[in-house]
């Protein structure tokens, strides 16, 4: 991880207030890089900027989304004032799949889905309870390799 990126990783509210407010709603360019980062809120007035590839799973919560992101060697839940539809526009279409009207998944982290337990398993055996139905077509699509 480069030093420029780690400086952007955690940004306090006061520092974000000094930046262009139009960038805060969507993506921002990392300093000295072509990478685009997306802003999430970890706690009140503490924002996390993350690469789209580090977003593992997204769950809709009305006009907010709750996202599981990879942050260093750990995973953490963060929020963003957005809908799934608006967030999906910011994410790479080839690795993210919308499972239903409540969930988005990064296919790079997917391991398997247990329909009986209603749990989605990631490649490191981390599981996420899924309370809403996922179509058999999407389950098949998830297990099919993609290019």
N, C-alpha and C positions, 0 to 999 in steps of 0.2 A: 504494500500500500504506500503510495507516494505521500510525502509530507504535505503537498498542496491539497490533496484530497482529504487527509486527516484533519487539516485545519478547517475544512468546510463541514466535516461530519457532524459536529455539535455546534450549533450557533444559538446564542441566547437571543431572546426577543429584542433586546436593545440593539444588538448588532444587526439583526434582520431589519429592524426599522430604518436603518440607515441605507439599506439597499433599495433598488428600484422596486416599488410595490407591485408593479405589473408582473415581475418575475416570480413573485412569491406564490402566485396562484397555480403555476404550472411547473415548468422546468427551468433550471438555471445552468449555465455553462460552468464547469469546474475551471479554476484558474489554470492557465498554461496547458489546457487539454481540450480535446474535442468532446469529452464525455458530458452528457447532460445528467443532472441530478434532479430528483423529485423531493419536495419538502413534505415531511410528516411531522406531527406533533407527538413528542414522547410524553411530556407532562405540560402542565400549564406554563407557557412562556419558554419552553425548551423545545427547540426544533431539531430534527434529524434530517440531513440531506443524504439521500441514498441513490445508488445506481438502480435503474430498472431491473437489472439482472439479479439484484440482491433481494428483491421482493419475492417471497416464497408463496404466500397465500393471501387472499383478500376476501373479507367478509363484509357484506353490506349491513349498515345499521342506519336506515332511513337516509338522511342527507349527509351521513358520514360513512367512511369506510374504515374498517379496522384491519390493519395489515400486519402480517407476520413477516419481519425482515431479518436478514442475516446481518449481524453487526459484529464484525470481528469473528471470534469463534463461538459466539452465542446467538440465540434468536431472541427477538423481543417484539412485543405487540406495540404498534403505534397507530395513531389515528390521523385522518385527513378529512377536511370538510370538502366532500366531493361525492358524486354518485359513481357507481361501478362503470357506467357508460362513459362518463367524463374521464375517469382514470384510465380506462382501456385505450383511449385515444393516445395517451402519453406512453403507453407500453409497447414493446416490440410484438407485433402480431404473430410472429412465427413461434414464440415460446410461451405465450400466455393464452389460456383457453378459458372461456366463460362456461362454467359447469351448469349453472342455472341462473335465475335472476338474483341470487344471493351471493354467489361465490365466483372468484377468479383464481386460477392456479397457474403457477410457473411449472411447465412440464419438465424442466430440468431437475426439479426436486422431487418429483412424484415417484413413488415406489409401487403402491398398490392400494386398492380400495376394498374394504371388507363390508359387503352389503348387509350381512347379518348383524354385525356390531354397529353399523353406520359410522364407520371411521375411515378417514383417509390417512394413509401412511406415507411418510416422506422417506427419502433414501437413507436417512440416519435412524430410522425406526421411530421418529417423533410422529405422534398421531394427533389428528384433529377430528373432534366429533362433528359429524355432518347431520344436521337435523332435517334437512330438506332433500327430497328425492333427486337423484342424478339419473338421467336417461340411460338406458342400455347402450344407445348409440355412442354417447359420450364416454361411457366406461370402456367400450371397445376402442374408441379413438385414443384414449389415454394409454392403453397397453400396446397400441400399434406404434412402431418406431416412426419418427418423422424426420424429414430432411428440409 
